[in-house]
Amino acid sequence: MRIITLGTGAGRPTPQRSASAVALEYEGDVILFDCGEGTQVQLARSPLRWGTIPAIFIGHLHGDHVSGLPGLLGTWSLGDRSVPLKVFGPPGMKSYLRFLQDLKTLWIQFPIEVTEIKKPGVILETEDYQVETIRLNHIIECWGYVFREKDRPGRFDEEKAGQLKIPPGPLRARLVKGEDVVLGDGRKIRSNELVGPKRPGRSAAYCLDTAPCENAVALARGVDLLIHEATFDDSVRDEMQKWGHSTAGQAAETAREAKAKRLILTHVSPRYPDPKILLNQAREIFPNTELADDFSEFAVDAKL
């Protein structure tokens, strides 16, 4: 599982930082959080296999978070995509895409399901993971997201299985799933004899754009990785509150209060050609902080 920050700028793209977009790669699948201007170019430059992204999560409808979506959908249509796509976003998401289709500036030639978020909770669930959402505190309606891998089976004791003469194949697979099995010679083997305790799943929260709020803390509670906006430095804390943004120090305070394990700063204002001040301010409060650039990669390792 890894995170690739495709776009890390705020407000507008610059030669150094593209508009907001973050890819989460999990077991070969890629899901996308936000899709600012130029995201498809960033995807094309990345090492990701992005032609069959199954889901895109849009936080809010400001252009630096959504303007790249029509182009990406159009490119997939030109490429004869047939795999269904789920798009999640705030109210207005459907009418935004429908308006472009009505103007004949956007053709979507593959199955697409658009869900407008009305309440917090789980909005996507698969066999392996789920994505939850909660409303943040921006100047327009904005939703944050958290990816949670489900707990994984415990480790299988291959050596002991060999000693017990359990053949490789379906019987071992059933034991891993927690089922007890009966061997051909009549012996009953219990799953807990060979499989250790379940291993906790990994998690990553995406928290853009927002002023500090209780919901941001709730979103990031105990996550392995928190991706949080750090649009400005702490000298403008009071001013940023009215614009629905957080400073680097406030992002660090959110991570500390939420007891997140790592903090990744993104959504950097163009006023900071050298954003080290943001990283330094955050690290004074939350030492395990990193600053994302376009195409930075952050692994979220499996828990033992």
C-alpha positions as CSV (number, residue, x, y, z in Angstrom):
1,M,0.0,0.0,0.0
2,R,1.4,3.4,-1.0
3,I,0.4,7.0,-1.4
4,I,1.6,9.1,-4.4
5,T,0.9,12.8,-4.2
6,L,0.2,13.7,-7.8
7,G,-0.6,17.4,-7.1
8,T,0.4,19.3,-4.0
9,G,-0.4,22.9,-4.7
10,A,-3.2,25.2,-3.4
11,G,-5.5,27.4,-5.5
12,R,-3.7,27.1,-8.9
13,P,-1.1,24.9,-10.5
14,T,2.5,26.2,-10.7
15,P,5.6,24.9,-12.5
16,Q,6.6,23.3,-9.2
17,R,3.2,22.1,-7.9
18,S,0.2,20.8,-9.7
19,A,-3.4,21.1,-8.4
20,S,-4.7,18.7,-5.7
21,A,-4.8,15.0,-6.4
22,V,-3.6,12.1,-4.4
23,A,-3.5,8.4,-5.5
24,L,-3.7,5.5,-3.1
25,E,-2.4,2.2,-4.5
26,Y,-3.7,-0.9,-2.7
27,E,-2.9,-4.4,-3.9
28,G,-2.6,-3.2,-7.5
29,D,-5.8,-1.1,-7.5
30,V,-5.6,2.7,-7.5
31,I,-8.2,5.0,-6.0
32,L,-8.0,8.8,-6.4
33,F,-8.7,11.6,-3.9
34,D,-9.5,14.9,-5.7
35,C,-8.8,15.6,-9.4
36,G,-7.5,19.1,-9.9
37,E,-6.4,20.6,-13.2
38,G,-3.8,18.4,-15.0
39,T,-4.4,15.3,-12.9
40,Q,-4.4,13.0,-16.0
41,V,-1.0,14.4,-17.1
42,Q,0.3,13.7,-13.6
43,L,-1.1,10.2,-13.7
44,A,0.5,9.6,-17.1
45,R,3.9,10.7,-15.7
46,S,3.5,8.5,-12.6
47,P,4.4,4.8,-12.2
48,L,0.7,4.0,-11.6
49,R,-1.5,1.7,-13.7
50,W,-4.4,4.2,-13.8
51,G,-6.6,3.1,-16.7
52,T,-9.1,1.2,-14.5
53,I,-9.3,3.3,-11.4
54,P,-12.5,2.0,-9.7
55,A,-13.3,5.0,-7.5
56,I,-12.6,8.8,-7.3
57,F,-13.4,10.8,-4.2
58,I,-13.9,14.6,-4.6
59,G,-13.7,16.7,-1.4
60,H,-15.5,19.8,-2.7
61,L,-16.3,21.6,-5.9
62,H,-13.6,24.3,-6.0
63,G,-11.7,24.1,-9.3
64,D,-8.3,23.2,-7.9
65,H,-9.9,20.0,-6.6
66,V,-12.3,19.0,-9.5
67,S,-11.4,20.7,-12.8
68,G,-9.3,17.8,-13.9
69,L,-12.1,15.3,-13.7
70,P,-13.9,16.0,-17.0
71,G,-10.6,15.6,-19.0
72,L,-9.8,12.4,-17.2
73,L,-13.3,11.0,-17.9
74,G,-13.0,12.1,-21.6
75,T,-9.6,10.4,-22.0
76,W,-11.0,7.2,-20.6
77,S,-13.9,7.4,-23.1
78,L,-11.5,7.9,-26.0
79,G,-9.6,4.9,-24.8
80,D,-12.6,2.6,-24.9
81,R,-12.7,2.1,-21.1
82,S,-15.4,-0.4,-20.2
83,V,-14.7,-0.9,-16.4
84,P,-17.3,0.8,-14.2
85,L,-16.3,3.9,-12.2
86,K,-17.7,5.2,-9.0
87,V,-17.4,9.0,-8.3
88,F,-18.2,10.4,-4.8
89,G,-18.5,14.1,-4.0
90,P,-20.7,16.8,-2.4
91,P,-24.1,17.8,-3.7
92,G,-23.7,19.4,-7.1
93,M,-21.4,16.7,-8.4
94,K,-24.1,15.2,-10.6
95,S,-25.2,18.5,-12.1
96,Y,-21.6,19.6,-12.7
97,L,-21.0,16.6,-14.9
98,R,-24.5,16.7,-16.5
99,F,-24.0,20.3,-17.4
100,L,-20.8,19.5,-19.3
101,Q,-22.5,16.6,-21.0
102,D,-25.5,18.7,-22.0
103,L,-23.0,21.2,-23.6
104,K,-21.5,18.3,-25.6
105,T,-18.1,19.1,-24.2
106,L,-17.9,15.9,-22.3
107,W,-18.7,12.4,-23.5
108,I,-18.7,9.5,-21.0
109,Q,-18.7,6.2,-22.9
110,F,-18.4,3.7,-20.0
111,P,-20.5,2.9,-16.9
112,I,-20.3,5.6,-14.2
113,E,-22.1,5.9,-10.9
114,V,-22.0,9.3,-9.2
115,T,-22.9,9.5,-5.5
116,E,-23.6,12.8,-3.8
117,I,-22.7,12.6,-0.1
118,K,-25.5,13.6,2.3
119,K,-24.3,12.2,5.6
120,P,-21.1,10.9,7.3
121,G,-20.2,7.2,7.4
122,V,-19.0,4.4,5.2
123,I,-19.6,5.1,1.5
124,L,-17.6,2.4,-0.2
125,E,-16.9,-1.2,1.0
126,T,-15.1,-4.1,-0.6
127,E,-14.0,-7.4,0.7
128,D,-10.6,-5.9,1.7
129,Y,-11.3,-2.3,2.7
130,Q,-13.8,0.5,3.3
131,V,-13.8,4.3,2.8
132,E,-15.6,6.5,5.3
133,T,-16.4,10.2,5.0
134,I,-17.1,13.1,7.3
135,R,-17.9,16.8,6.7
136,L,-15.1,19.3,7.2
137,N,-15.1,23.1,7.8
138,H,-14.5,24.9,4.6
139,I,-16.2,28.0,3.0
140,I,-18.3,25.6,0.9
141,E,-19.5,22.1,1.6
142,C,-16.4,19.9,1.8
143,W,-15.9,16.2,2.8
144,G,-12.8,14.4,4.1
145,Y,-12.1,10.7,3.6
146,V,-10.4,7.9,5.4
147,F,-9.3,4.6,3.8
148,R,-9.4,1.6,6.3
149,E,-8.1,-1.8,5.4
150,K,-10.0,-4.5,7.1
151,D,-8.2,-6.7,9.6
152,R,-6.1,-9.4,7.8
153,P,-5.8,-13.0,8.8
154,G,-3.0,-14.0,11.2
155,R,0.2,-15.5,9.9
156,F,0.0,-19.2,8.9
157,D,2.6,-21.5,10.4
158,E,3.9,-23.3,7.3
159,E,6.5,-25.3,9.3
160,K,3.9,-26.8,11.6
161,A,1.5,-27.4,8.7
162,G,4.2,-29.5,7.1
163,Q,4.8,-31.4,10.3
164,L,1.1,-32.2,10.5
165,K,1.2,-33.3,6.9
166,I,-1.5,-30.9,5.8
167,P,-1.2,-30.7,2.0
168,P,-0.9,-27.4,0.2
169,G,-4.1,-26.1,-1.4
170,P,-7.7,-25.7,-0.3
171,L,-7.3,-27.2,3.2
172,R,-4.7,-24.6,4.2
173,A,-6.7,-21.8,2.6
174,R,-9.7,-22.8,4.8
175,L,-7.5,-22.8,7.9
176,V,-6.3,-19.3,7.1
177,K,-9.9,-18.2,6.8
178,G,-10.6,-19.4,10.3
179,E,-12.3,-22.7,9.5
180,D,-11.4,-26.0,11.1
181,V,-10.8,-28.9,8.8
182,V,-10.8,-32.7,8.8
183,L,-7.9,-34.5,7.0
184,G,-8.3,-37.6,4.9
185,D,-7.1,-39.8,7.9
186,G,-9.8,-38.4,10.1
187,R,-7.7,-36.0,12.2
188,K,-9.4,-32.7,13.0
189,I,-7.2,-29.6,12.7
190,R,-8.3,-26.4,14.4
191,S,-7.5,-23.1,12.7
192,N,-6.1,-21.5,15.8
193,E,-3.5,-24.3,16.0
194,L,-1.8,-22.9,12.8
195,V,-3.0,-19.3,12.4
196,G,-2.0,-16.5,14.6
197,P,-4.2,-13.6,15.8
198,K,-5.6,-11.2,13.2
199,R,-3.4,-8.4,12.1
200,P,-4.8,-4.8,12.2
201,G,-5.5,-3.2,8.9
202,R,-3.8,-0.1,7.6
203,S,-5.4,3.3,7.3
204,A,-4.9,6.7,5.6
205,A,-6.9,9.9,6.0
206,Y,-7.3,12.7,3.5
207,C,-8.2,16.1,5.0
208,L,-8.4,18.9,2.5
209,D,-9.6,21.8,2.6
210,T,-10.6,22.7,6.2
211,A,-10.1,25.0,9.1
212,P,-9.3,23.1,12.3
213,C,-12.4,21.3,13.6
214,E,-13.5,18.3,15.7
215,N,-14.5,16.4,12.6
216,A,-11.0,16.5,11.2
217,V,-9.7,15.0,14.4
218,A,-12.3,12.3,14.3
219,L,-11.5,11.5,10.7
220,A,-7.8,11.0,11.5
221,R,-8.2,9.2,14.8
222,G,-5.4,6.7,15.1
223,V,-4.6,6.5,11.4
224,D,-1.3,5.3,10.1
225,L,-1.0,8.3,7.7
226,L,-2.8,11.6,7.7
227,I,-2.6,13.7,4.5
228,H,-3.5,17.2,5.6
229,E,-3.5,20.6,4.0
230,A,-0.8,23.1,5.2
231,T,-1.8,26.0,2.9
232,F,0.0,28.7,5.0
233,D,2.4,29.3,7.8
234,D,1.4,30.1,11.4
235,S,1.8,33.8,11.0
236,V,-1.6,34.1,9.4
237,R,-3.6,31.7,11.6
238,D,-6.4,34.2,12.4
239,E,-6.8,35.2,8.8
240,M,-7.0,31.7,7.4
241,Q,-9.8,30.7,9.8
242,K,-12.3,32.8,7.8
243,W,-11.2,31.2,4.5
244,G,-11.6,27.6,5.8
245,H,-8.0,26.7,5.7
246,S,-5.3,25.4,8.1
247,T,-1.8,26.4,8.7
248,A,1.1,23.9,9.0
249,G,1.0,24.2,12.8
250,Q,-2.7,23.6,12.9
251,A,-2.3,20.5,10.7
252,A,0.2,19.2,13.2
253,E,-2.1,20.0,16.1
254,T,-4.8,17.9,14.4
255,A,-2.4,15.0,13.9
256,R,-1.3,15.2,17.5
257,E,-4.8,15.3,18.9
258,A,-6.0,12.5,16.7
259,K,-2.9,10.4,17.7
260,A,-2.1,9.8,14.0
261,K,1.2,8.0,13.4
262,R,2.5,10.1,10.5
263,L,1.5,13.5,9.0
264,I,2.0,14.4,5.3
265,L,1.6,18.1,4.5
266,T,0.2,19.1,1.1
267,H,-1.9,21.9,-0.5
268,V,0.9,24.4,-0.3
269,S,0.2,28.0,-1.3
270,P,2.2,29.4,-4.3
271,R,3.5,32.1,-1.9
272,Y,6.0,29.5,-0.6
273,P,8.5,28.7,-3.3
274,D,10.6,27.2,-0.5
275,P,8.1,25.7,1.9
276,K,10.6,24.6,4.6
277,I,9.0,27.0,7.0
278,L,5.8,24.9,6.9
279,L,7.7,21.7,7.6
280,N,9.6,23.2,10.5
281,Q,6.6,24.7,12.1
282,A,4.7,21.4,11.9
283,R,7.6,19.3,13.3
284,E,7.8,21.5,16.4
285,I,4.4,20.2,17.3
286,F,4.3,16.8,15.6
287,P,7.8,15.5,14.9
288,N,6.8,12.7,12.5
289,T,5.8,15.1,9.7
290,E,6.9,15.1,6.1
291,L,6.2,17.6,3.3
292,A,4.9,16.2,0.0
293,D,6.1,17.3,-3.4
294,D,4.5,16.3,-6.6
295,F,5.2,12.5,-7.1
296,S,6.3,11.9,-3.5
297,E,5.7,8.3,-2.5
298,F,4.8,7.2,1.1
299,A,4.6,3.5,1.9
300,V,2.1,2.3,4.5
301,D,3.7,-1.0,5.5
302,A,1.7,-4.0,6.6
303,K,1.5,-4.6,10.3
304,L,3.2,-7.7,11.7
